[in-house]
Amino acid sequence: ERFIIADDGPCTTREFADCMAENMNAPKPRSVPGFIIRAVMGKMLYETITMNCRVSNAKAKKQLGWQLQYPTYREGMPPTIRDLEEGGKT
């Protein structure tokens, strides 16, 4: 059986990117106007990367008795980035 694994809390791509930049002590990424993305990448790819995609861990949790170590990206990103910076030792 296959499962979609996702964050327990909803977020937008923008929120995720801003959180990642903050945790990496980097400047927040700039936005590119949609019409430019669409002109460069094409309508289909633009619609794909801007679509609203809602997923849930409910099935995996119920059937596998599974729980996330870090329920949201906000909790899991800091230790993950630290681990990557240390060479992925854990």
N, C-alpha and C positions, 0 to 999 in steps of 0.2 A: 504494500500500500504506500501511497505517496502523501506527504504532508507539506503544506506551506507553513513555513516558520517566519514569524514576523514579531515586531515589537508589540508589547501589550498596550502601549499607549499610542494614540494616533499622532502623526506628525506630517508636516509638509516637507518637500525636498529642501525648501529654503530654511526651515527650522533646523533640519538635520545638518545642512552645510554650515549654518551659522554656529551651531553647537560644536561641530568639528573644528572650525577655525578657532573658536574660543579656547578649546581644550589643547590646541596645538600652538597657542600663542601666535596665531597668524591673523592677518587682516581678513575681515569677512569678504567672501567672494562678491564681486559686482554682478549686477543683473544685466542681461542682454535683452533688448526688446524682442518680443515674440516675432514681429515681422522680419527681423534680421535672421533669427534662427530658422524661420520657415523658408526664407529665400535661400539660405545657404544649405540647409539640410533637407529641404523638401517637406511638403505638406504631411505625408504619412509619418515620417520620423518625428516631426514637430508634434503631431497629435499624440503619438505614442509617449513621448517624454513629458507631455503636459497633462496626460489623462489622470483622472481620479481613480486610484486603485485601492480598494479596501480589502484587507485580508485579516484573517483571524487565526489564532493558535488554538481555538476551542477544541477542534477535532483531535489534535495531537495530545492535548492535555487530558481529554476524556479517555481516549483509547489507550494511551501509553502511560498515563499517570505521571506525565512529564511536567516539569516546571522550569522556567527560565532562571538562570543564575542571576541575571540582571533583567528585571521585568521591562525596563525601558532603555532606550539608547542613552538617555541622560545619565543613567546610573552606570551603564556598561562602557561608555566611551572613555572616561578617564583611565580606568585600569587597562583597557585594551590599548590605548595610545602609549601609556607607560610601558607596557609589555613590548610593543613594537619598537619603541625607542631603545629598549634594553636588549634588543636582538631577538625578541620572541622566545625567551628562555622558559616561559611557563606554559 
